[in-house]
Amino acid sequence: MIIVNLDVMMAKRKISSQELAEKVGITQANLSILKTGKGKAIRFSTLEKICEVLDCKPGDILDYEKEK
């Protein structure tokens, strides 16, 4: 299963959901879906913009864990 650590990286960078959503160009609702791990997919262009804004790599916000 894919674990989304977006909220952790946002806290490290001290950026709010509203500010990140505006800078990335997505709605706060869609950002919330990503943060909670309820999203089924993410566009590479969106992931790239998130990484650009947060100055991180995809592996900093996405992790993989085997299901038990």
PyMOL Python script that loads the backbone (N, CA, C, O; Angstrom):
from pymol import cmd

cmd.read_pdbstr("""\
ATOM      1  N   MET A   1       0.839  -1.183   0.000  1.00  0.00           N
ATOM      2  CA  MET A   1       0.000   0.000   0.000  1.00  0.00           C
ATOM      3  C   MET A   1       0.883   1.246   0.000  1.00  0.00           C
ATOM      4  O   MET A   1       1.979   1.247   0.560  1.00  0.00           O
ATOM      5  N   ILE A   2       0.402   2.269  -0.616  1.00  0.00           N
ATOM      6  CA  ILE A   2       1.121   3.538  -0.696  1.00  0.00           C
ATOM      7  C   ILE A   2       0.720   4.405   0.503  1.00  0.00           C
ATOM      8  O   ILE A   2      -0.464   4.608   0.770  1.00  0.00           O
ATOM      9  N   ILE A   3       1.712   4.901   1.204  1.00  0.00           N
ATOM     10  CA  ILE A   3       1.502   5.786   2.344  1.00  0.00           C
ATOM     11  C   ILE A   3       1.830   7.207   1.893  1.00  0.00           C
ATOM     12  O   ILE A   3       2.887   7.448   1.309  1.00  0.00           O
ATOM     13  N   VAL A   4       0.933   8.135   2.160  1.00  0.00           N
ATOM     14  CA  VAL A   4       1.136   9.535   1.778  1.00  0.00           C
ATOM     15  C   VAL A   4       1.534  10.335   3.017  1.00  0.00           C
ATOM     16  O   VAL A   4       0.776  10.429   3.983  1.00  0.00           O
ATOM     17  N   ASN A   5       2.731  10.906   2.970  1.00  0.00           N
ATOM     18  CA  ASN A   5       3.254  11.698   4.084  1.00  0.00           C
ATOM     19  C   ASN A   5       3.267  13.189   3.755  1.00  0.00           C
ATOM     20  O   ASN A   5       4.131  13.933   4.219  1.00  0.00           O
ATOM     21  N   LEU A   6       2.313  13.603   2.962  1.00  0.00           N
ATOM     22  CA  LEU A   6       2.259  15.001   2.522  1.00  0.00           C
ATOM     23  C   LEU A   6       2.112  15.953   3.706  1.00  0.00           C
ATOM     24  O   LEU A   6       2.747  17.008   3.730  1.00  0.00           O
ATOM     25  N   ASP A   7       1.287  15.597   4.683  1.00  0.00           N
ATOM     26  CA  ASP A   7       1.084  16.468   5.841  1.00  0.00           C
ATOM     27  C   ASP A   7       2.371  16.649   6.644  1.00  0.00           C
ATOM     28  O   ASP A   7       2.613  17.722   7.196  1.00  0.00           O
ATOM     29  N   VAL A   8       3.193  15.607   6.712  1.00  0.00           N
ATOM     30  CA  VAL A   8       4.469  15.689   7.422  1.00  0.00           C
ATOM     31  C   VAL A   8       5.395  16.682   6.723  1.00  0.00           C
ATOM     32  O   VAL A   8       6.004  17.535   7.370  1.00  0.00           O
ATOM     33  N   MET A   9       5.495  16.567   5.408  1.00  0.00           N
ATOM     34  CA  MET A   9       6.364  17.472   4.652  1.00  0.00           C
ATOM     35  C   MET A   9       5.839  18.908   4.713  1.00  0.00           C
ATOM     36  O   MET A   9       6.620  19.857   4.783  1.00  0.00           O
ATOM     37  N   MET A  10       4.525  19.061   4.686  1.00  0.00           N
ATOM     38  CA  MET A  10       3.948  20.408   4.794  1.00  0.00           C
ATOM     39  C   MET A  10       4.290  21.022   6.147  1.00  0.00           C
ATOM     40  O   MET A  10       4.589  22.214   6.227  1.00  0.00           O
ATOM     41  N   ALA A  11       4.250  20.226   7.207  1.00  0.00           N
ATOM     42  CA  ALA A  11       4.588  20.723   8.543  1.00  0.00           C
ATOM     43  C   ALA A  11       6.065  21.111   8.601  1.00  0.00           C
ATOM     44  O   ALA A  11       6.416  22.140   9.179  1.00  0.00           O
ATOM     45  N   LYS A  12       6.928  20.291   8.004  1.00  0.00           N
ATOM     46  CA  LYS A  12       8.362  20.604   7.985  1.00  0.00           C
ATOM     47  C   LYS A  12       8.631  21.908   7.251  1.00  0.00           C
ATOM     48  O   LYS A  12       9.510  22.676   7.644  1.00  0.00           O
ATOM     49  N   ARG A  13       7.883  22.159   6.193  1.00  0.00           N
ATOM     50  CA  ARG A  13       8.075  23.371   5.384  1.00  0.00           C
ATOM     51  C   ARG A  13       7.223  24.542   5.879  1.00  0.00           C
ATOM     52  O   ARG A  13       7.301  25.647   5.342  1.00  0.00           O
ATOM     53  N   LYS A  14       6.412  24.290   6.905  1.00  0.00           N
ATOM     54  CA  LYS A  14       5.551  25.328   7.505  1.00  0.00           C
ATOM     55  C   LYS A  14       4.679  26.011   6.457  1.00  0.00           C
ATOM     56  O   LYS A  14       4.661  27.236   6.344  1.00  0.00           O
ATOM     57  N   ILE A  15       3.954  25.189   5.691  1.00  0.00           N
ATOM     58  CA  ILE A  15       3.063  25.712   4.660  1.00  0.00           C
ATOM     59  C   ILE A  15       1.654  25.183   4.925  1.00  0.00           C
ATOM     60  O   ILE A  15       1.478  24.015   5.274  1.00  0.00           O
ATOM     61  N   SER A  16       0.670  26.035   4.761  1.00  0.00           N
ATOM     62  CA  SER A  16      -0.720  25.641   5.004  1.00  0.00           C
ATOM     63  C   SER A  16      -1.308  24.939   3.786  1.00  0.00           C
ATOM     64  O   SER A  16      -0.791  25.044   2.674  1.00  0.00           O
ATOM     65  N   SER A  17      -2.388  24.228   4.025  1.00  0.00           N
ATOM     66  CA  SER A  17      -3.086  23.555   2.923  1.00  0.00           C
ATOM     67  C   SER A  17      -3.542  24.568   1.886  1.00  0.00           C
ATOM     68  O   SER A  17      -3.420  24.335   0.683  1.00  0.00           O
ATOM     69  N   GLN A  18      -4.062  25.680   2.351  1.00  0.00           N
ATOM     70  CA  GLN A  18      -4.551  26.707   1.435  1.00  0.00           C
ATOM     71  C   GLN A  18      -3.414  27.248   0.566  1.00  0.00           C
ATOM     72  O   GLN A  18      -3.574  27.394  -0.646  1.00  0.00           O
ATOM     73  N   GLU A  19      -2.279  27.544   1.179  1.00  0.00           N
ATOM     74  CA  GLU A  19      -1.149  28.092   0.432  1.00  0.00           C
ATOM     75  C   GLU A  19      -0.609  27.075  -0.573  1.00  0.00           C
ATOM     76  O   GLU A  19      -0.317  27.428  -1.715  1.00  0.00           O
ATOM     77  N   LEU A  20      -0.475  25.809  -0.153  1.00  0.00           N
ATOM     78  CA  LEU A  20       0.029  24.781  -1.056  1.00  0.00           C
ATOM     79  C   LEU A  20      -0.925  24.573  -2.225  1.00  0.00           C
ATOM     80  O   LEU A  20      -0.493  24.488  -3.375  1.00  0.00           O
ATOM     81  N   ALA A  21      -2.217  24.491  -1.934  1.00  0.00           N
ATOM     82  CA  ALA A  21      -3.210  24.298  -2.993  1.00  0.00           C
ATOM     83  C   ALA A  21      -3.137  25.426  -4.019  1.00  0.00           C
ATOM     84  O   ALA A  21      -3.194  25.176  -5.223  1.00  0.00           O
ATOM     85  N   GLU A  22      -3.010  26.664  -3.545  1.00  0.00           N
ATOM     86  CA  GLU A  22      -2.925  27.808  -4.455  1.00  0.00           C
ATOM     87  C   GLU A  22      -1.666  27.740  -5.316  1.00  0.00           C
ATOM     88  O   GLU A  22      -1.726  27.976  -6.523  1.00  0.00           O
ATOM     89  N   LYS A  23      -0.537  27.421  -4.705  1.00  0.00           N
ATOM     90  CA  LYS A  23       0.726  27.395  -5.439  1.00  0.00           C
ATOM     91  C   LYS A  23       0.792  26.239  -6.435  1.00  0.00           C
ATOM     92  O   LYS A  23       1.428  26.350  -7.483  1.00  0.00           O
ATOM     93  N   VAL A  24       0.128  25.124  -6.097  1.00  0.00           N
ATOM     94  CA  VAL A  24       0.139  23.951  -6.972  1.00  0.00           C
ATOM     95  C   VAL A  24      -0.924  24.081  -8.063  1.00  0.00           C
ATOM     96  O   VAL A  24      -0.771  23.544  -9.161  1.00  0.00           O
ATOM     97  N   GLY A  25      -2.001  24.801  -7.746  1.00  0.00           N
ATOM     98  CA  GLY A  25      -3.086  24.975  -8.715  1.00  0.00           C
ATOM     99  C   GLY A  25      -4.147  23.900  -8.625  1.00  0.00           C
ATOM    100  O   GLY A  25      -4.755  23.533  -9.631  1.00  0.00           O
ATOM    101  N   ILE A  26      -4.375  23.387  -7.409  1.00  0.00           N
ATOM    102  CA  ILE A  26      -5.453  22.422  -7.182  1.00  0.00           C
ATOM    103  C   ILE A  26      -6.358  22.948  -6.086  1.00  0.00           C
ATOM    104  O   ILE A  26      -5.992  23.870  -5.357  1.00  0.00           O
ATOM    105  N   THR A  27      -7.543  22.358  -5.970  1.00  0.00           N
ATOM    106  CA  THR A  27      -8.475  22.802  -4.932  1.00  0.00           C
ATOM    107  C   THR A  27      -8.034  22.254  -3.579  1.00  0.00           C
ATOM    108  O   THR A  27      -7.321  21.253  -3.508  1.00  0.00           O
ATOM    109  N   GLN A  28      -8.460  22.909  -2.518  1.00  0.00           N
ATOM    110  CA  GLN A  28      -8.163  22.427  -1.174  1.00  0.00           C
ATOM    111  C   GLN A  28      -8.812  21.061  -0.950  1.00  0.00           C
ATOM    112  O   GLN A  28      -8.270  20.228  -0.224  1.00  0.00           O
ATOM    113  N   ALA A  29      -9.958  20.832  -1.565  1.00  0.00           N
ATOM    114  CA  ALA A  29     -10.639  19.545  -1.438  1.00  0.00           C
ATOM    115  C   ALA A  29      -9.779  18.426  -2.030  1.00  0.00           C
ATOM    116  O   ALA A  29      -9.633  17.363  -1.426  1.00  0.00           O
ATOM    117  N   ASN A  30      -9.211  18.672  -3.215  1.00  0.00           N
ATOM    118  CA  ASN A  30      -8.350  17.664  -3.835  1.00  0.00           C
ATOM    119  C   ASN A  30      -7.060  17.463  -3.046  1.00  0.00           C
ATOM    120  O   ASN A  30      -6.554  16.344  -2.958  1.00  0.00           O
ATOM    121  N   LEU A  31      -6.533  18.524  -2.480  1.00  0.00           N
ATOM    122  CA  LEU A  31      -5.345  18.409  -1.652  1.00  0.00           C
ATOM    123  C   LEU A  31      -5.652  17.580  -0.409  1.00  0.00           C
ATOM    124  O   LEU A  31      -4.836  16.759   0.011  1.00  0.00           O
ATOM    125  N   SER A  32      -6.813  17.793   0.170  1.00  0.00           N
ATOM    126  CA  SER A  32      -7.237  17.030   1.344  1.00  0.00           C
ATOM    127  C   SER A  32      -7.335  15.539   1.025  1.00  0.00           C
ATOM    128  O   SER A  32      -6.944  14.699   1.836  1.00  0.00           O
ATOM    129  N   ILE A  33      -7.856  15.215  -0.153  1.00  0.00           N
ATOM    130  CA  ILE A  33      -7.961  13.814  -0.584  1.00  0.00           C
ATOM    131  C   ILE A  33      -6.564  13.210  -0.690  1.00  0.00           C
ATOM    132  O   ILE A  33      -6.353  12.063  -0.297  1.00  0.00           O
ATOM    133  N   LEU A  34      -5.620  13.965  -1.213  1.00  0.00           N
ATOM    134  CA  LEU A  34      -4.239  13.481  -1.307  1.00  0.00           C
ATOM    135  C   LEU A  34      -3.636  13.281   0.077  1.00  0.00           C
ATOM    136  O   LEU A  34      -3.015  12.252   0.345  1.00  0.00           O
ATOM    137  N   LYS A  35      -3.818  14.264   0.958  1.00  0.00           N
ATOM    138  CA  LYS A  35      -3.229  14.208   2.294  1.00  0.00           C
ATOM    139  C   LYS A  35      -3.733  13.019   3.100  1.00  0.00           C
ATOM    140  O   LYS A  35      -2.973  12.420   3.861  1.00  0.00           O
ATOM    141  N   THR A  36      -4.995  12.677   2.941  1.00  0.00           N
ATOM    142  CA  THR A  36      -5.571  11.586   3.730  1.00  0.00           C
ATOM    143  C   THR A  36      -5.304  10.222   3.117  1.00  0.00           C
ATOM    144  O   THR A  36      -5.649   9.196   3.703  1.00  0.00           O
ATOM    145  N   GLY A  37      -4.690  10.207   1.942  1.00  0.00           N
ATOM    146  CA  GLY A  37      -4.388   8.940   1.289  1.00  0.00           C
ATOM    147  C   GLY A  37      -5.588   8.287   0.634  1.00  0.00           C
ATOM    148  O   GLY A  37      -5.537   7.110   0.278  1.00  0.00           O
ATOM    149  N   LYS A  38      -6.667   9.040   0.471  1.00  0.00           N
ATOM    150  CA  LYS A  38      -7.894   8.496  -0.118  1.00  0.00           C
ATOM    151  C   LYS A  38      -7.919   8.605  -1.641  1.00  0.00           C
ATOM    152  O   LYS A  38      -8.808   8.058  -2.294  1.00  0.00           O
ATOM    153  N   GLY A  39      -6.948   9.307  -2.197  1.00  0.00           N
ATOM    154  CA  GLY A  39      -6.884   9.445  -3.650  1.00  0.00           C
ATOM    155  C   GLY A  39      -6.479   8.139  -4.304  1.00  0.00           C
ATOM    156  O   GLY A  39      -5.725   7.354  -3.729  1.00  0.00           O
ATOM    157  N   LYS A  40      -6.976   7.909  -5.497  1.00  0.00           N
ATOM    158  CA  LYS A  40      -6.651   6.692  -6.238  1.00  0.00           C
ATOM    159  C   LYS A  40      -5.506   6.917  -7.215  1.00  0.00           C
ATOM    160  O   LYS A  40      -4.886   5.958  -7.676  1.00  0.00           O
ATOM    161  N   ALA A  41      -5.223   8.169  -7.531  1.00  0.00           N
ATOM    162  CA  ALA A  41      -4.183   8.485  -8.504  1.00  0.00           C
ATOM    163  C   ALA A  41      -3.734   9.930  -8.304  1.00  0.00           C
ATOM    164  O   ALA A  41      -4.421  10.740  -7.681  1.00  0.00           O
ATOM    165  N   ILE A  42      -2.555  10.224  -8.854  1.00  0.00           N
ATOM    166  CA  ILE A  42      -2.068  11.602  -8.871  1.00  0.00           C
ATOM    167  C   ILE A  42      -1.351  11.810 -10.199  1.00  0.00           C
ATOM    168  O   ILE A  42      -0.576  10.959 -10.636  1.00  0.00           O
ATOM    169  N   ARG A  43      -1.611  12.926 -10.824  1.00  0.00           N
ATOM    170  CA  ARG A  43      -0.921  13.241 -12.072  1.00  0.00           C
ATOM    171  C   ARG A  43       0.535  13.555 -11.763  1.00  0.00           C
ATOM    172  O   ARG A  43       0.849  14.177 -10.748  1.00  0.00           O
ATOM    173  N   PHE A  44       1.416  13.116 -12.652  1.00  0.00           N
ATOM    174  CA  PHE A  44       2.827  13.432 -12.468  1.00  0.00           C
ATOM    175  C   PHE A  44       3.044  14.938 -12.447  1.00  0.00           C
ATOM    176  O   PHE A  44       3.907  15.427 -11.718  1.00  0.00           O
ATOM    177  N   SER A  45       2.277  15.673 -13.232  1.00  0.00           N
ATOM    178  CA  SER A  45       2.445  17.132 -13.255  1.00  0.00           C
ATOM    179  C   SER A  45       2.084  17.739 -11.891  1.00  0.00           C
ATOM    180  O   SER A  45       2.724  18.694 -11.451  1.00  0.00           O
ATOM    181  N   THR A  46       1.076  17.195 -11.233  1.00  0.00           N
ATOM    182  CA  THR A  46       0.689  17.670  -9.898  1.00  0.00           C
ATOM    183  C   THR A  46       1.756  17.291  -8.880  1.00  0.00           C
ATOM    184  O   THR A  46       2.137  18.108  -8.041  1.00  0.00           O
ATOM    185  N   LEU A  47       2.237  16.056  -8.953  1.00  0.00           N
ATOM    186  CA  LEU A  47       3.290  15.597  -8.047  1.00  0.00           C
ATOM    187  C   LEU A  47       4.551  16.442  -8.230  1.00  0.00           C
ATOM    188  O   LEU A  47       5.208  16.812  -7.256  1.00  0.00           O
ATOM    189  N   GLU A  48       4.878  16.742  -9.479  1.00  0.00           N
ATOM    190  CA  GLU A  48       6.049  17.559  -9.772  1.00  0.00           C
ATOM    191  C   GLU A  48       5.916  18.954  -9.162  1.00  0.00           C
ATOM    192  O   GLU A  48       6.869  19.476  -8.585  1.00  0.00           O
ATOM    193  N   LYS A  49       4.736  19.554  -9.290  1.00  0.00           N
ATOM    194  CA  LYS A  49       4.512  20.897  -8.747  1.00  0.00           C
ATOM    195  C   LYS A  49       4.562  20.887  -7.218  1.00  0.00           C
ATOM    196  O   LYS A  49       5.109  21.806  -6.608  1.00  0.00           O
ATOM    197  N   ILE A  50       3.987  19.845  -6.596  1.00  0.00           N
ATOM    198  CA  ILE A  50       4.040  19.729  -5.136  1.00  0.00           C
ATOM    199  C   ILE A  50       5.504  19.646  -4.687  1.00  0.00           C
ATOM    200  O   ILE A  50       5.912  20.319  -3.741  1.00  0.00           O
ATOM    201  N   CYS A  51       6.277  18.821  -5.371  1.00  0.00           N
ATOM    202  CA  CYS A  51       7.697  18.679  -5.026  1.00  0.00           C
ATOM    203  C   CYS A  51       8.454  19.985  -5.228  1.00  0.00           C
ATOM    204  O   CYS A  51       9.338  20.329  -4.444  1.00  0.00           O
ATOM    205  N   GLU A  52       8.102  20.703  -6.280  1.00  0.00           N
ATOM    206  CA  GLU A  52       8.746  21.996  -6.541  1.00  0.00           C
ATOM    207  C   GLU A  52       8.446  22.979  -5.414  1.00  0.00           C
ATOM    208  O   GLU A  52       9.350  23.641  -4.903  1.00  0.00           O
ATOM    209  N   VAL A  53       7.175  23.071  -5.029  1.00  0.00           N
ATOM    210  CA  VAL A  53       6.765  24.023  -3.988  1.00  0.00           C
ATOM    211  C   VAL A  53       7.353  23.639  -2.631  1.00  0.00           C
ATOM    212  O   VAL A  53       7.795  24.508  -1.879  1.00  0.00           O
ATOM    213  N   LEU A  54       7.362  22.339  -2.313  1.00  0.00           N
ATOM    214  CA  LEU A  54       7.859  21.887  -1.009  1.00  0.00           C
ATOM    215  C   LEU A  54       9.363  21.624  -1.008  1.00  0.00           C
ATOM    216  O   LEU A  54       9.935  21.287   0.029  1.00  0.00           O
ATOM    217  N   ASP A  55      10.006  21.777  -2.169  1.00  0.00           N
ATOM    218  CA  ASP A  55      11.436  21.526  -2.301  1.00  0.00           C
ATOM    219  C   ASP A  55      11.792  20.144  -1.759  1.00  0.00           C
ATOM    220  O   ASP A  55      12.612  19.999  -0.853  1.00  0.00           O
ATOM    221  N   CYS A  56      11.148  19.133  -2.343  1.00  0.00           N
ATOM    222  CA  CYS A  56      11.362  17.760  -1.901  1.00  0.00           C
ATOM    223  C   CYS A  56      11.331  16.820  -3.101  1.00  0.00           C
ATOM    224  O   CYS A  56      11.138  17.250  -4.238  1.00  0.00           O
ATOM    225  N   LYS A  57      11.521  15.545  -2.835  1.00  0.00           N
ATOM    226  CA  LYS A  57      11.446  14.511  -3.862  1.00  0.00           C
ATOM    227  C   LYS A  57      10.176  13.700  -3.641  1.00  0.00           C
ATOM    228  O   LYS A  57       9.651  13.688  -2.528  1.00  0.00           O
ATOM    229  N   PRO A  58       9.665  13.019  -4.673  1.00  0.00           N
ATOM    230  CA  PRO A  58       8.450  12.210  -4.498  1.00  0.00           C
ATOM    231  C   PRO A  58       8.555  11.226  -3.334  1.00  0.00           C
ATOM    232  O   PRO A  58       7.570  10.983  -2.637  1.00  0.00           O
ATOM    233  N   GLY A  59       9.747  10.659  -3.121  1.00  0.00           N
ATOM    234  CA  GLY A  59       9.941   9.717  -2.021  1.00  0.00           C
ATOM    235  C   GLY A  59       9.819  10.341  -0.645  1.00  0.00           C
ATOM    236  O   GLY A  59       9.670   9.633   0.351  1.00  0.00           O
ATOM    237  N   ASP A  60       9.881  11.673  -0.583  1.00  0.00           N
ATOM    238  CA  ASP A  60       9.708  12.349   0.703  1.00  0.00           C
ATOM    239  C   ASP A  60       8.242  12.402   1.120  1.00  0.00           C
ATOM    240  O   ASP A  60       7.931  12.546   2.303  1.00  0.00           O
ATOM    241  N   ILE A  61       7.351  12.285   0.150  1.00  0.00           N
ATOM    242  CA  ILE A  61       5.926  12.361   0.475  1.00  0.00           C
ATOM    243  C   ILE A  61       5.163  11.073   0.190  1.00  0.00           C
ATOM    244  O   ILE A  61       4.031  10.905   0.643  1.00  0.00           O
ATOM    245  N   LEU A  62       5.784  10.161  -0.564  1.00  0.00           N
ATOM    246  CA  LEU A  62       5.146   8.878  -0.863  1.00  0.00           C
ATOM    247  C   LEU A  62       6.032   7.742  -0.369  1.00  0.00           C
ATOM    248  O   LEU A  62       7.248   7.761  -0.561  1.00  0.00           O
ATOM    249  N   ASP A  63       5.414   6.755   0.267  1.00  0.00           N
ATOM    250  CA  ASP A  63       6.142   5.607   0.783  1.00  0.00           C
ATOM    251  C   ASP A  63       5.351   4.349   0.442  1.00  0.00           C
ATOM    252  O   ASP A  63       4.154   4.418   0.162  1.00  0.00           O
ATOM    253  N   TYR A  64       6.016   3.211   0.467  1.00  0.00           N
ATOM    254  CA  TYR A  64       5.366   1.932   0.176  1.00  0.00           C
ATOM    255  C   TYR A  64       5.533   1.008   1.369  1.00  0.00           C
ATOM    256  O   TYR A  64       6.607   0.902   1.960  1.00  0.00           O
ATOM    257  N   GLU A  65       4.433   0.344   1.703  1.00  0.00           N
ATOM    258  CA  GLU A  65       4.456  -0.622   2.805  1.00  0.00           C
ATOM    259  C   GLU A  65       3.659  -1.857   2.362  1.00  0.00           C
ATOM    260  O   GLU A  65       2.548  -1.735   1.847  1.00  0.00           O
ATOM    261  N   LYS A  66       4.233  -3.027   2.566  1.00  0.00           N
ATOM    262  CA  LYS A  66       3.515  -4.258   2.213  1.00  0.00           C
ATOM    263  C   LYS A  66       2.277  -4.391   3.087  1.00  0.00           C
ATOM    264  O   LYS A  66       2.305  -4.112   4.286  1.00  0.00           O
ATOM    265  N   GLU A  67       1.185  -4.825   2.454  1.00  0.00           N
ATOM    266  CA  GLU A  67      -0.032  -5.044   3.235  1.00  0.00           C
ATOM    267  C   GLU A  67       0.140  -6.318   4.050  1.00  0.00           C
ATOM    268  O   GLU A  67       0.740  -7.293   3.597  1.00  0.00           O
ATOM    269  N   LYS A  68      -0.396  -6.287   5.249  1.00  0.00           N
ATOM    270  CA  LYS A  68      -0.245  -7.423   6.164  1.00  0.00           C
ATOM    271  C   LYS A  68      -1.313  -8.458   5.968  1.00  0.00           C
ATOM    272  O   LYS A  68      -1.323  -9.474   6.662  1.00  0.00           O
TER     273      LYS A  68
END
""", "prot")
cmd.dss("prot")
cmd.show_as("cartoon", "prot")
cmd.util.cbc("prot")
cmd.orient("prot")
